[in-house]
């Protein structure tokens, strides 16, 4: 089978292509958010889209997240398919009520009378010294809520394919990108490229340990896997791509082969996605495990500004590697201390 | 006119200006990271307003708060060290440019979600009133806040509960990269005050003496009426929204026109006209402030980064 033709795109180009193609296909799709139009996007994801689609379909909003998220939800209730850009997911917390109380609940509490085809998207997580209020990975906050789907892509091709699915989905989808990955380049297949939500992807195959991760942490995990391979440890990196719905079958399949599980998650450990993955695996495949599952997460603190502290807080390839080595008994566990 | 006071206002504005010019250079050298939002062009607002307040009045500000911090504390070393992410910074390198605080001087931030701090200011004022203390809270925010729910809720509560706050809108005509006429349904933000209701006034935010007088009046009214007051300062930021914003949404002519109204030049001209000081004396003040800032930069550079084993400190009391 020949490989499909592809091009190298940046993450932001891939996301833009998804939005542009879908908007060309379906006139009910509109894009709104802070600086998405005349400024061409705070991070240039929507560059050129105002010129292409005009201001009735690409709307600059005031700084009023609760307001424009709510406007999007209302529009979706009656037939439009809005894409709502948050300048960062940190600002989505201003609209948390709209997403959690309104978007997530609508279909259920109306006995299915309404569908809510809306995408909330933007960058999240830490992005180098942005401080406590601008560095939060919020996927665990949203994945907790029934009625919301949560997607966190790690490479441009996945970004494009998953965003197209998210736009076509009849449910509210929280689509989380990263400021630090917008310039990341990758092969993106030519032509129609749509990836289903809820399907994980093996980014690197391995037999010894399963690393379950997503988004930016896929890259830290792949770096760690490369280093570990030098020591003869073959790590499998399973990119969830979609947090909710969770591809439990892919996780279980991998763990049944490797018998060891490490979850790498940006964001806080307490009641986070990593804990959910461990719950699934221990409930469904407890006998398969040769070691207790381990989480590598942010330290349990608000993000400090100082770079040396921030680097301690966010999972690094080194921390991932150390967790794997410790699990395999290749090194003694670190003495109890911060980190 | 009190010559010493006027010269002090000039000195403070020059400190803010030189501080931020140095910060911009350090940012370009990678010594300051993250977001850096400069206040250059708006100095008369913070300096004029805070000079009118009592030292016991509370200050609550935004992520564009270097000048408010300097006007309240005068501590260029602690501010610069914070921007450099050093242990000697005013919050130990935890906050950075957007989160300057000094509890001892009643400088209460340093908040980086647009509008989110407006109810906080109302609540600080609530505490003053609850304890029967005379202190007023000065709450600074930009025109971009005026569409946020938290802004409206904060003002609504302040009015309902008659809380001692002076709300100071720094209207620099742009909410990040969007001009006001495309982001606000009214021309003057102060129109919004009428509905809560509260007394309001529009002031030229480029004239530090006008600004000081307006805030003095506002503080008087708050102390007399026990009700909040809304002040809208018309001003302009000479730089982009942040260091990463090239500000292509403004014409060069527009920026140059506003730079004719540089608050430092306006005050310098008045000082010379009134014979308070000569251009040479003002130049000396400027030189002195450059030295203060240079000292702050050296202090920041030579300070240690926060100790790694403190990273878990202060999550809870």
Interface residues (C-beta under 8 A of the other chain):
Chain A: X34 X35 X38 X39 X42 X60 X62 X63 X64 X65 X66 X67 X90 X91 X93 X94 X128 X129 X130 X131 X132 X133 X134 X299 X300 X301 X302 X304 X305 X306 X307 X308 X309 X312 X313 X337 X338 X339
Chain B: X33 X34 X35 X82 X85 X86 X93 X94 X95 X96 X98 X99 X111 X112 X113 X114 X115 X116 X144 X145 X147 X148 X149 X150 X175 X176 X177 X178 X182 X183 X184 X249 X305 X306 X308 X309 X310 X311 X312 X315
